[in-house]
Amino acid sequence: MVLTAHHLKKSYTSRGQTLTAVRDVSFDMSGGEVLAFLGPNGAGKTTCIKMIAGLIQPDAGWVKIGDYDPHSDRRALRLLGAVLEGNRNLYWRLTPEENLEYFGVLRGLSQRVARQRGQVLLERFNLTHKRHTLVQSLSRGMQQKLAIAVALIHQPQLLLLDEPTLGLDVEATLDVKRLVREIAAEGRAILLTTHQLALAEELSDEVAIINNGEIIAQQPTEALIQQFSGSAYSIELESAIDSGRKHRLEALGVGIPAPQTLRIPQPETLYSVLEILNPLPLLRVEKDRASLTDVFLQLVRESQDV
């Protein structure tokens, strides 16, 4: 396993009161896996990330990155790269080339190796033409790509990505999503935290949802969505359906909420419906499918009602 979090717990004391931020969190990750770690504000997500990164000591439980504990063995941090939300990942008065070299040396590389790897990353991330430009003069998308490059300079096994596309335009967002897929395909584990649930749905292999300091759901992304999706079908036609077909469809239990729209509650009747509609032009045939946003909201509400 690249990452193992085992029964993590963390509480804080303020003004004589104890606040439990993380009650009991366990999960693990393998190389090549993208895990979306999701939760509402105040759920314990950030505290978990800080414990994984070695920034906060857990009250109980333990973390392993590879075979090392980030709280007691510096070798664990050499296996970790992080891209934090906001502008805390780069030195703005240095160039991309200088940032990569600086952080490479900081991560234990020689200056020569850091410079060599930096050149490779600049080319890969299409930033070579900006290598001598101050970071503060780069676009937000270029800054984000550079932040990911800096996090990869020491070739970590685990990458923490916090809101990687927040504030980016469409083109920059597509670039970052492509890079995330490529990085995972190289065998690195990616722990993704974001409030952009459509992004999490698109990029993740697995989802873990935390609320009130506990993981309330953890499954492969597609399996979790299917669990909350229905079995009915909807069909949209180019034009209104004629009365003869309408009567035959209603006899099959098909709903017709609008003249050009059909609702098929029993999936086994789908092909019979299509035979009745033939050869009418169809615009859309779609099975009911929940979004990750739907699943997230339902699970969080249910956990709050318990």
C-alpha atoms as a printed R data frame, in Angstrom:
    type eleno elety resid chain resno       x      y       z
1   ATOM     1    CA   MET     A     1   0.000  0.000   0.000
2   ATOM     2    CA   VAL     A     2   1.158  3.545  -0.755
3   ATOM     3    CA   LEU     A     3  -0.952  5.040   2.053
4   ATOM     4    CA   THR     A     4  -2.582  3.518   5.115
5   ATOM     5    CA   ALA     A     5  -4.546  5.560   7.655
6   ATOM     6    CA   HIS     A     6  -5.508  3.397  10.637
7   ATOM     7    CA   HIS     A     7  -8.165  4.454  13.181
8   ATOM     8    CA   LEU     A     8  -7.107  8.094  13.269
9   ATOM     9    CA   LYS     A     9  -8.512 10.228  16.084
10  ATOM    10    CA   LYS     A    10  -7.935 13.877  16.922
11  ATOM    11    CA   SER     A    11  -9.504 16.273  19.441
12  ATOM    12    CA   TYR     A    12  -8.819 19.890  20.362
13  ATOM    13    CA   THR     A    13  -9.434 21.735  23.610
14  ATOM    14    CA   SER     A    14 -10.552 25.351  23.543
15  ATOM    15    CA   ARG     A    15 -11.784 27.396  26.503
16  ATOM    16    CA   GLY     A    16 -12.221 24.292  28.574
17  ATOM    17    CA   GLN     A    17 -14.283 22.499  25.925
18  ATOM    18    CA   THR     A    18 -13.154 19.485  23.917
19  ATOM    19    CA   LEU     A    19 -13.929 19.390  20.202
20  ATOM    20    CA   THR     A    20 -13.549 16.049  18.452
21  ATOM    21    CA   ALA     A    21 -12.441 16.780  14.892
22  ATOM    22    CA   VAL     A    22 -11.729 13.191  13.812
23  ATOM    23    CA   ARG     A    23 -13.462 10.332  15.625
24  ATOM    24    CA   ASP     A    24 -12.262  7.247  13.773
25  ATOM    25    CA   VAL     A    25 -10.942  7.300  10.200
26  ATOM    26    CA   SER     A    26  -9.346  4.390   8.362
27  ATOM    27    CA   PHE     A    27  -8.608  3.902   4.675
28  ATOM    28    CA   ASP     A    28  -5.784  2.842   2.391
29  ATOM    29    CA   MET     A    29  -4.607  3.546  -1.130
30  ATOM    30    CA   SER     A    30  -2.665  1.644  -3.763
31  ATOM    31    CA   GLY     A    31  -0.454  2.989  -6.522
32  ATOM    32    CA   GLY     A    32  -2.341  4.267  -9.562
33  ATOM    33    CA   GLU     A    33  -5.490  4.983  -7.540
34  ATOM    34    CA   VAL     A    34  -7.280  8.335  -7.347
35  ATOM    35    CA   LEU     A    35  -9.274  8.564  -4.109
36  ATOM    36    CA   ALA     A    36 -11.668 11.493  -3.736
37  ATOM    37    CA   PHE     A    37 -11.773 12.387  -0.037
38  ATOM    38    CA   LEU     A    38 -14.956 14.420   0.334
39  ATOM    39    CA   GLY     A    39 -16.866 16.079   3.144
40  ATOM    40    CA   PRO     A    40 -18.717 19.251   4.121
41  ATOM    41    CA   ASN     A    41 -16.910 22.077   5.890
42  ATOM    42    CA   GLY     A    42 -16.022 21.084   9.446
43  ATOM    43    CA   ALA     A    43 -16.302 17.339   8.744
44  ATOM    44    CA   GLY     A    44 -12.689 16.584   9.735
45  ATOM    45    CA   LYS     A    45 -11.268 16.389   6.241
46  ATOM    46    CA   THR     A    46  -8.497 18.974   6.672
47  ATOM    47    CA   THR     A    47  -7.440 17.525  10.028
48  ATOM    48    CA   CYS     A    48  -7.108 14.089   8.403
49  ATOM    49    CA   ILE     A    49  -4.993 15.504   5.576
50  ATOM    50    CA   LYS     A    50  -2.712 17.259   8.060
51  ATOM    51    CA   MET     A    51  -2.264 14.031  10.036
52  ATOM    52    CA   ILE     A    52  -1.429 12.156   6.825
53  ATOM    53    CA   ALA     A    53   1.107 14.829   5.860
54  ATOM    54    CA   GLY     A    54   2.770 14.673   9.285
55  ATOM    55    CA   LEU     A    55   1.707 18.199  10.246
56  ATOM    56    CA   ILE     A    56  -0.546 17.176  13.153
57  ATOM    57    CA   GLN     A    57   0.078 14.320  15.583
58  ATOM    58    CA   PRO     A    58  -2.982 12.051  15.944
59  ATOM    59    CA   ASP     A    59  -4.300 11.364  19.444
60  ATOM    60    CA   ALA     A    60  -4.713  7.724  18.439
61  ATOM    61    CA   GLY     A    61  -4.165  5.632  15.333
62  ATOM    62    CA   TRP     A    62  -1.313  5.823  12.855
63  ATOM    63    CA   VAL     A    63  -0.372  6.685   9.285
64  ATOM    64    CA   LYS     A    64   2.022  4.888   6.963
65  ATOM    65    CA   ILE     A    65   3.247  6.266   3.647
66  ATOM    66    CA   GLY     A    66   4.888  3.279   2.069
67  ATOM    67    CA   ASP     A    67   6.542  1.612   5.036
68  ATOM    68    CA   TYR     A    68   7.200  4.825   6.953
69  ATOM    69    CA   ASP     A    69   5.377  6.878   9.583
70  ATOM    70    CA   PRO     A    70   5.421 10.583   8.594
71  ATOM    71    CA   HIS     A    71   5.408 11.561  12.276
72  ATOM    72    CA   SER     A    72   8.592  9.722  13.168
73  ATOM    73    CA   ASP     A    73  10.482  8.949   9.961
74  ATOM    74    CA   ARG     A    74  11.526 11.635   7.494
75  ATOM    75    CA   ARG     A    75  11.735  9.032   4.737
76  ATOM    76    CA   ALA     A    76   7.926  9.104   4.591
77  ATOM    77    CA   LEU     A    77   7.966 12.735   3.485
78  ATOM    78    CA   ARG     A    78  10.204 11.872   0.534
79  ATOM    79    CA   LEU     A    79   7.341  9.716  -0.743
80  ATOM    80    CA   LEU     A    80   4.846 12.583  -0.445
81  ATOM    81    CA   GLY     A    81   4.041 15.516  -2.719
82  ATOM    82    CA   ALA     A    82   1.339 18.094  -2.038
83  ATOM    83    CA   VAL     A    83  -0.497 20.816  -3.941
84  ATOM    84    CA   LEU     A    84  -2.479 22.972  -1.537
85  ATOM    85    CA   GLU     A    85  -5.440 25.138  -2.508
86  ATOM    86    CA   GLY     A    86  -4.530 28.765  -2.940
87  ATOM    87    CA   ASN     A    87  -1.107 30.244  -3.609
88  ATOM    88    CA   ARG     A    88   0.979 28.523  -0.948
89  ATOM    89    CA   ASN     A    89   2.920 26.143  -3.187
90  ATOM    90    CA   LEU     A    90   5.352 28.423  -5.013
91  ATOM    91    CA   TYR     A    91   7.681 31.377  -4.524
92  ATOM    92    CA   TRP     A    92   6.178 34.114  -6.664
93  ATOM    93    CA   ARG     A    93   9.401 36.113  -7.057
94  ATOM    94    CA   LEU     A    94  11.253 33.121  -8.481
95  ATOM    95    CA   THR     A    95  10.918 31.711 -11.981
96  ATOM    96    CA   PRO     A    96   9.475 28.247 -12.713
97  ATOM    97    CA   GLU     A    97  13.007 26.977 -13.296
98  ATOM    98    CA   GLU     A    98  14.202 28.388  -9.968
99  ATOM    99    CA   ASN     A    99  11.176 27.022  -8.067
100 ATOM   100    CA   LEU     A   100  11.747 23.514  -9.391
101 ATOM   101    CA   GLU     A   101  15.441 23.590  -8.558
102 ATOM   102    CA   TYR     A   102  14.865 25.052  -5.091
103 ATOM   103    CA   PHE     A   103  12.171 22.575  -4.071
104 ATOM   104    CA   GLY     A   104  14.089 19.692  -5.610
105 ATOM   105    CA   VAL     A   105  17.119 20.432  -3.447
106 ATOM   106    CA   LEU     A   106  14.832 20.952  -0.443
107 ATOM   107    CA   ARG     A   107  13.483 17.432  -1.068
108 ATOM   108    CA   GLY     A   108  16.980 15.940  -0.977
109 ATOM   109    CA   LEU     A   109  18.021 16.024  -4.635
110 ATOM   110    CA   SER     A   110  21.397 17.296  -5.764
111 ATOM   111    CA   GLN     A   111  21.329 20.612  -7.593
112 ATOM   112    CA   ARG     A   112  22.272 18.892 -10.864
113 ATOM   113    CA   VAL     A   113  19.494 16.273 -10.597
114 ATOM   114    CA   ALA     A   114  16.953 18.894  -9.533
115 ATOM   115    CA   ARG     A   115  17.840 21.028 -12.545
116 ATOM   116    CA   GLN     A   116  17.630 18.053 -14.922
117 ATOM   117    CA   ARG     A   117  14.262 16.894 -13.590
118 ATOM   118    CA   GLY     A   118  12.996 20.451 -13.634
119 ATOM   119    CA   GLN     A   119  13.733 20.772 -17.350
120 ATOM   120    CA   VAL     A   120  11.893 17.518 -18.042
121 ATOM   121    CA   LEU     A   121   8.858 18.664 -16.048
122 ATOM   122    CA   LEU     A   122   8.805 22.093 -17.683
123 ATOM   123    CA   GLU     A   123   8.711 20.434 -21.086
124 ATOM   124    CA   ARG     A   124   6.081 17.905 -20.038
125 ATOM   125    CA   PHE     A   125   3.807 20.583 -18.567
126 ATOM   126    CA   ASN     A   126   4.322 22.884 -21.570
127 ATOM   127    CA   LEU     A   127   6.010 25.555 -19.472
128 ATOM   128    CA   THR     A   128   9.459 25.647 -21.093
129 ATOM   129    CA   HIS     A   129   8.712 28.959 -22.835
130 ATOM   130    CA   LYS     A   130   7.942 30.476 -19.406
131 ATOM   131    CA   ARG     A   131  10.921 29.024 -17.530
132 ATOM   132    CA   HIS     A   132  12.528 32.469 -16.979
133 ATOM   133    CA   THR     A   133   9.274 34.342 -16.196
134 ATOM   134    CA   LEU     A   134   8.512 35.270 -12.594
135 ATOM   135    CA   VAL     A   135   5.713 33.108 -11.195
136 ATOM   136    CA   GLN     A   136   3.715 36.195 -10.217
137 ATOM   137    CA   SER     A   137   3.456 37.045 -13.927
138 ATOM   138    CA   LEU     A   138   2.083 33.646 -14.968
139 ATOM   139    CA   SER     A   139  -1.588 32.896 -15.533
140 ATOM   140    CA   ARG     A   140  -3.479 31.078 -12.775
141 ATOM   141    CA   GLY     A   141  -3.521 27.919 -14.897
142 ATOM   142    CA   MET     A   142   0.239 28.009 -15.455
143 ATOM   143    CA   GLN     A   143   0.822 28.577 -11.750
144 ATOM   144    CA   GLN     A   144  -1.284 25.515 -10.942
145 ATOM   145    CA   LYS     A   145   0.536 23.334 -13.476
146 ATOM   146    CA   LEU     A   146   3.855 24.531 -12.044
147 ATOM   147    CA   ALA     A   147   2.657 23.732  -8.501
148 ATOM   148    CA   ILE     A   148   1.926 20.154  -9.595
149 ATOM   149    CA   ALA     A   149   5.330 19.944 -11.299
150 ATOM   150    CA   VAL     A   150   7.033 21.138  -8.093
151 ATOM   151    CA   ALA     A   151   5.147 18.486  -6.106
152 ATOM   152    CA   LEU     A   152   6.477 15.826  -8.501
153 ATOM   153    CA   ILE     A   153  10.119 16.977  -8.626
154 ATOM   154    CA   HIS     A   154  11.253 14.292  -6.151
155 ATOM   155    CA   GLN     A   155   9.055 11.613  -7.799
156 ATOM   156    CA   PRO     A   156   6.785 10.863  -4.802
157 ATOM   157    CA   GLN     A   157   4.556  7.811  -4.569
158 ATOM   158    CA   LEU     A   158   1.660  9.776  -3.015
159 ATOM   159    CA   LEU     A   159   0.308 13.119  -4.232
160 ATOM   160    CA   LEU     A   160  -2.117 15.208  -2.152
161 ATOM   161    CA   LEU     A   161  -4.226 17.451  -4.398
162 ATOM   162    CA   ASP     A   162  -6.439 20.068  -2.745
163 ATOM   163    CA   GLU     A   163  -8.880 21.864  -5.100
164 ATOM   164    CA   PRO     A   164  -6.585 21.467  -8.138
165 ATOM   165    CA   THR     A   165  -8.898 23.255 -10.611
166 ATOM   166    CA   LEU     A   166 -10.421 25.942  -8.392
167 ATOM   167    CA   GLY     A   167 -10.511 29.290 -10.206
168 ATOM   168    CA   LEU     A   168  -9.132 27.933 -13.487
169 ATOM   169    CA   ASP     A   169 -10.624 28.620 -16.902
170 ATOM   170    CA   VAL     A   170 -11.937 25.800 -19.103
171 ATOM   171    CA   GLU     A   171  -8.687 25.193 -20.985
172 ATOM   172    CA   ALA     A   172  -6.529 25.172 -17.849
173 ATOM   173    CA   THR     A   173  -9.016 22.855 -16.112
174 ATOM   174    CA   LEU     A   174  -8.764 20.380 -18.997
175 ATOM   175    CA   ASP     A   175  -4.956 20.529 -18.781
176 ATOM   176    CA   VAL     A   176  -4.961 19.799 -15.052
177 ATOM   177    CA   LYS     A   177  -7.440 16.924 -15.419
178 ATOM   178    CA   ARG     A   178  -5.277 15.401 -18.142
179 ATOM   179    CA   LEU     A   179  -2.203 15.671 -15.922
180 ATOM   180    CA   VAL     A   180  -3.992 14.031 -12.990
181 ATOM   181    CA   ARG     A   181  -4.908 11.062 -15.182
182 ATOM   182    CA   GLU     A   182  -1.348 10.792 -16.496
183 ATOM   183    CA   ILE     A   183   0.175 10.959 -13.022
184 ATOM   184    CA   ALA     A   184  -2.125  8.187 -11.765
185 ATOM   185    CA   ALA     A   185  -1.346  6.089 -14.850
186 ATOM   186    CA   GLU     A   186   2.347  6.274 -13.873
187 ATOM   187    CA   GLY     A   187   1.472  4.364 -10.696
188 ATOM   188    CA   ARG     A   188   1.258  7.222  -8.203
189 ATOM   189    CA   ALA     A   189  -1.569  7.347  -5.664
190 ATOM   190    CA   ILE     A   190  -3.532 10.621  -5.672
191 ATOM   191    CA   LEU     A   191  -5.593 11.773  -2.704
192 ATOM   192    CA   LEU     A   192  -7.976 14.388  -4.108
193 ATOM   193    CA   THR     A   193  -9.906 16.795  -1.897
194 ATOM   194    CA   THR     A   194 -12.408 19.112  -3.548
195 ATOM   195    CA   HIS     A   195 -15.852 20.656  -3.209
196 ATOM   196    CA   GLN     A   196 -16.249 20.346  -6.993
197 ATOM   197    CA   LEU     A   197 -18.074 17.032  -6.950
198 ATOM   198    CA   ALA     A   198 -18.355 16.791 -10.740
199 ATOM   199    CA   LEU     A   199 -14.545 16.853 -10.857
200 ATOM   200    CA   ALA     A   200 -14.341 14.150  -8.187
201 ATOM   201    CA   GLU     A   201 -16.820 12.010 -10.108
202 ATOM   202    CA   GLU     A   202 -14.837 12.379 -13.320
203 ATOM   203    CA   LEU     A   203 -11.350 11.717 -11.933
204 ATOM   204    CA   SER     A   204 -11.696  9.355  -8.982
205 ATOM   205    CA   ASP     A   205 -11.543  5.570  -8.864
206 ATOM   206    CA   GLU     A   206 -12.885  5.508  -5.322
207 ATOM   207    CA   VAL     A   207 -14.740  7.899  -3.028
208 ATOM   208    CA   ALA     A   208 -14.513  8.279   0.738
209 ATOM   209    CA   ILE     A   209 -17.054 10.637   2.332
210 ATOM   210    CA   ILE     A   210 -16.383 11.958   5.831
211 ATOM   211    CA   ASN     A   211 -18.840 13.713   8.141
212 ATOM   212    CA   ASN     A   212 -18.662 14.460  11.859
213 ATOM   213    CA   GLY     A   213 -15.165 13.006  11.976
214 ATOM   214    CA   GLU     A   214 -16.094  9.579  10.574
215 ATOM   215    CA   ILE     A   215 -16.128  8.028   7.127
216 ATOM   216    CA   ILE     A   216 -19.781  7.413   6.285
217 ATOM   217    CA   ALA     A   217 -19.214  5.813   2.873
218 ATOM   218    CA   GLN     A   218 -16.266  4.398   0.967
219 ATOM   219    CA   GLN     A   219 -16.696  2.575  -2.322
220 ATOM   220    CA   PRO     A   220 -15.497  2.587  -5.918
221 ATOM   221    CA   THR     A   221 -16.988  5.711  -7.473
222 ATOM   222    CA   GLU     A   222 -19.104  3.991 -10.118
223 ATOM   223    CA   ALA     A   223 -20.428  1.377  -7.685
224 ATOM   224    CA   LEU     A   224 -21.483  4.079  -5.214
225 ATOM   225    CA   ILE     A   225 -23.291  6.062  -7.919
226 ATOM   226    CA   GLN     A   226 -25.039  2.964  -9.255
227 ATOM   227    CA   GLN     A   227 -26.232  2.143  -5.734
228 ATOM   228    CA   PHE     A   228 -28.175  5.419  -5.696
229 ATOM   229    CA   SER     A   229 -29.278  5.373  -9.331
230 ATOM   230    CA   GLY     A   230 -32.694  4.230 -10.506
231 ATOM   231    CA   SER     A   231 -33.609  1.645 -13.147
232 ATOM   232    CA   ALA     A   232 -36.130  3.709 -15.129
233 ATOM   233    CA   TYR     A   233 -35.465  5.074 -18.614
234 ATOM   234    CA   SER     A   234 -36.356  8.375 -20.239
235 ATOM   235    CA   ILE     A   235 -36.783  8.860 -23.988
236 ATOM   236    CA   GLU     A   236 -36.934 12.206 -25.753
237 ATOM   237    CA   LEU     A   237 -38.336 12.405 -29.290
238 ATOM   238    CA   GLU     A   238 -37.782 15.004 -32.000
239 ATOM   239    CA   SER     A   239 -41.516 15.641 -32.312
240 ATOM   240    CA   ALA     A   240 -44.731 14.980 -30.419
241 ATOM   241    CA   ILE     A   241 -45.932 11.385 -30.324
242 ATOM   242    CA   ASP     A   242 -49.097 10.491 -32.238
243 ATOM   243    CA   SER     A   243 -52.271  9.342 -30.458
244 ATOM   244    CA   GLY     A   244 -52.114  5.747 -31.774
245 ATOM   245    CA   ARG     A   245 -48.647  5.135 -30.344
246 ATOM   246    CA   LYS     A   246 -49.586  7.033 -27.184
247 ATOM   247    CA   HIS     A   247 -52.390  4.566 -26.348
248 ATOM   248    CA   ARG     A   248 -50.144  1.533 -26.982
249 ATOM   249    CA   LEU     A   249 -47.400  2.983 -24.799
250 ATOM   250    CA   GLU     A   250 -49.752  3.827 -21.956
251 ATOM   251    CA   ALA     A   251 -50.969  0.214 -22.039
252 ATOM   252    CA   LEU     A   252 -47.357 -0.800 -21.259
253 ATOM   253    CA   GLY     A   253 -47.300  1.519 -18.245
254 ATOM   254    CA   VAL     A   254 -45.212  4.193 -19.955
255 ATOM   255    CA   GLY     A   255 -45.633  7.718 -18.639
256 ATOM   256    CA   ILE     A   256 -45.819 10.644 -21.075
257 ATOM   257    CA   PRO     A   257 -45.111 13.770 -18.999
258 ATOM   258    CA   ALA     A   258 -44.714 15.910 -22.151
259 ATOM   259    CA   PRO     A   259 -45.693 15.371 -25.813
260 ATOM   260    CA   GLN     A   260 -42.068 14.566 -26.773
261 ATOM   261    CA   THR     A   261 -40.966 12.815 -23.574
262 ATOM   262    CA   LEU     A   262 -41.511  9.256 -22.331
263 ATOM   263    CA   ARG     A   263 -40.865  7.822 -18.886
264 ATOM   264    CA   ILE     A   264 -40.386  4.033 -18.726
265 ATOM   265    CA   PRO     A   265 -40.523  2.832 -15.093
266 ATOM   266    CA   GLN     A   266 -40.088 -0.866 -15.946
267 ATOM   267    CA   PRO     A   267 -36.768 -1.400 -17.777
268 ATOM   268    CA   GLU     A   268 -37.857 -4.780 -19.170
269 ATOM   269    CA   THR     A   269 -40.351 -2.977 -21.423
270 ATOM   270    CA   LEU     A   270 -37.709 -0.743 -23.045
271 ATOM   271    CA   TYR     A   271 -37.340 -2.731 -26.269
272 ATOM   272    CA   SER     A   272 -41.104 -3.104 -26.655
273 ATOM   273    CA   VAL     A   273 -41.352  0.679 -26.385
274 ATOM   274    CA   LEU     A   274 -38.622  1.133 -28.984
275 ATOM   275    CA   GLU     A   275 -40.495 -1.177 -31.364
276 ATOM   276    CA   ILE     A   276 -43.618  0.963 -31.001
277 ATOM   277    CA   LEU     A   277 -41.617  4.140 -31.616
278 ATOM   278    CA   ASN     A   278 -39.796  2.821 -34.690
279 ATOM   279    CA   PRO     A   279 -39.054  4.679 -37.041
280 ATOM   280    CA   LEU     A   280 -39.615  7.976 -35.171
281 ATOM   281    CA   PRO     A   281 -36.391 10.031 -34.709
282 ATOM   282    CA   LEU     A   282 -35.057  9.899 -31.143
283 ATOM   283    CA   LEU     A   283 -33.054 12.655 -29.468
284 ATOM   284    CA   ARG     A   284 -32.121 10.804 -26.292
285 ATOM   285    CA   VAL     A   285 -32.461  7.461 -24.529
286 ATOM   286    CA   GLU     A   286 -31.158  7.683 -20.980
287 ATOM   287    CA   LYS     A   287 -31.204  5.520 -17.878
288 ATOM   288    CA   ASP     A   288 -31.739  7.236 -14.537
289 ATOM   289    CA   ARG     A   289 -28.348  7.949 -13.027
290 ATOM   290    CA   ALA     A   290 -27.551  9.768  -9.836
291 ATOM   291    CA   SER     A   291 -24.656 12.221  -9.810
292 ATOM   292    CA   LEU     A   292 -21.973 12.133  -7.144
293 ATOM   293    CA   THR     A   293 -23.498 15.391  -5.889
294 ATOM   294    CA   ASP     A   294 -26.850 13.619  -5.368
295 ATOM   295    CA   VAL     A   295 -25.142 10.762  -3.517
296 ATOM   296    CA   PHE     A   296 -23.033 13.094  -1.376
297 ATOM   297    CA   LEU     A   297 -25.971 15.240  -0.276
298 ATOM   298    CA   GLN     A   298 -28.148 12.245   0.569
299 ATOM   299    CA   LEU     A   299 -25.454 10.494   2.597
300 ATOM   300    CA   VAL     A   300 -24.502 13.636   4.507
301 ATOM   301    CA   ARG     A   301 -28.149 14.391   5.344
302 ATOM   302    CA   GLU     A   302 -28.748 10.822   6.489
303 ATOM   303    CA   SER     A   303 -25.660 10.890   8.716
304 ATOM   304    CA   GLN     A   304 -26.807 14.148  10.316
305 ATOM   305    CA   ASP     A   305 -30.254 12.685  11.065
306 ATOM   306    CA   VAL     A   306 -28.802  9.711  12.932
